[in-house]
Amino acid sequence: MLLNISESKKTLRAYINGGHQNSNQEDNFPGFFKVWYNNNSMLSMLTFKDARKRFRITVDTAVEVAICVHLDDEKILKFKVLSGKFTY
């Protein structure tokens, strides 16, 4: 889905279960916003900081262990924990 991956002037360091992972590449996720890309990662990374500028985000772990990105009043992109890792 990423078509124009390019080198970034900045580095994103994401802390994950096994330590950390650096990403030095980025692209625009069609219809959304900038995401970070790392060829060694299973998924591209979107940052909470960028997502909150365009979408409402909710988290209520008493209800469900998930991060909900509200695309509009009816559509929700839900990232759930599956086997200790987030999935969507």
C-alpha positions, 0 to 999 in steps of 0.5 A: 500500500506504500508507493513512495517510500523515502529516506527520512531526515529523522529516525523513529525509535519504537520500543517493542517487546524485544527492545527497540526498532529504528525506522529511517524511512517514511511514506504517506499511507493513502487517505490517511497520513505519514507512516514510518517504514522498516523493511525488517518489521511486519507492519508499518508504524503510524504514530499516535501523534499523527493519528490524533491530529486527524482522528478521534482515538479511544482506549478503555482497557476495562472494556477491551484491550484495544486502541480504537481509531474512529475514522468517522461516526460509524467506522472504527479501525481497531488495533487489538492485542493478539498473543501479546502483539497488537493486530488490527 
